[in-house]
Amino acid sequence: MEALGINIGYFLGQLLAILLLALLVIGPVFLVFLLIKLAIKPEKTELLMTAEVTQQGVLVPRQLLHGATEVEIRRKQAMLLLVPVVKEA
């Protein structure tokens, strides 16, 4: 290839430099995109039942609480979370 005036080592070095530069630019952009996607990923939930809302509120069946003695009620954006708390003796 020397006869054609092409130095293979120089050509491969330039090609490698271009690829590494592209990786350095695209890599962090891809990581930021991936982190944003994971941060706004909606959580999957399972529908167990629907309950009627009365004047007193909502009645949750005891079997769904798995032996809990208390329930923490938390708000996560537009959702209410019921977290059963089991007091250990």
C-alpha positions in Angstrom: 0.0 0.0 0.0 3.0 2.3 0.3 3.1 2.4 -3.5 -0.3 4.1 -3.5 0.8 6.6 -0.9 -1.5 5.2 1.8 0.1 4.5 5.2 -2.1 1.8 6.8 -0.9 2.6 10.4 -1.7 6.3 9.9 -5.1 5.6 8.4 -6.0 3.2 11.2 -4.8 5.7 13.8 -7.0 8.4 12.4 -10.0 6.1 12.1 -9.5 5.0 15.8 -9.2 8.7 16.9 -12.5 9.6 15.1 -14.3 6.6 16.7 -13.0 7.5 20.1 -14.0 11.1 19.7 -17.5 10.0 18.6 -17.7 7.7 21.6 -16.6 10.5 24.0 -19.3 12.8 22.6 -22.2 10.3 22.2 -21.5 8.2 25.3 -22.4 10.8 28.0 -25.4 12.0 25.9 -26.6 8.4 25.8 -26.1 7.9 29.5 -28.0 11.1 30.4 -30.9 10.0 28.1 -30.9 6.6 29.8 -31.0 8.1 33.3 -33.8 10.4 32.3 -35.8 7.6 30.8 -35.3 5.5 34.0 -36.3 8.4 36.2 -39.6 9.0 34.5 -40.4 5.4 33.9 -43.9 4.7 35.2 -44.2 2.0 37.8 -46.3 -1.0 37.0 -49.0 -1.8 39.6 -51.4 -4.7 40.0 -55.1 -4.0 40.4 -56.3 -6.0 43.4 -59.8 -4.7 43.8 -62.0 -1.6 43.6 -63.7 -0.2 46.6 -66.6 2.3 47.1 -65.8 5.6 48.8 -68.4 6.3 51.5 -68.8 9.2 53.9 -66.4 7.5 56.3 -63.8 6.8 53.6 -62.6 3.5 52.1 -62.7 0.1 53.8 -59.6 -2.1 53.0 -60.1 -5.9 53.6 -57.9 -7.2 56.4 -56.5 -10.1 54.2 -54.8 -7.5 52.0 -52.9 -6.1 55.0 -51.0 -9.4 55.7 -51.2 -9.3 59.5 -50.4 -5.6 59.8 -51.3 -3.8 63.0 -51.0 -0.3 61.5 -51.1 1.2 58.0 -49.0 4.1 56.8 -50.8 6.3 54.3 -48.4 8.0 51.9 -48.8 10.2 48.9 -46.7 9.7 45.8 -47.7 12.4 43.2 -51.3 11.6 42.4 -51.3 8.2 44.1 -52.1 7.2 47.7 -50.0 4.3 49.0 -51.1 2.1 51.9 -48.0 0.6 53.5 -48.8 -2.2 56.1 -46.7 -2.0 59.2 -46.2 -5.2 61.3 -45.2 -4.5 64.9 -42.7 -7.2 66.1 -42.8 -8.2 69.8 
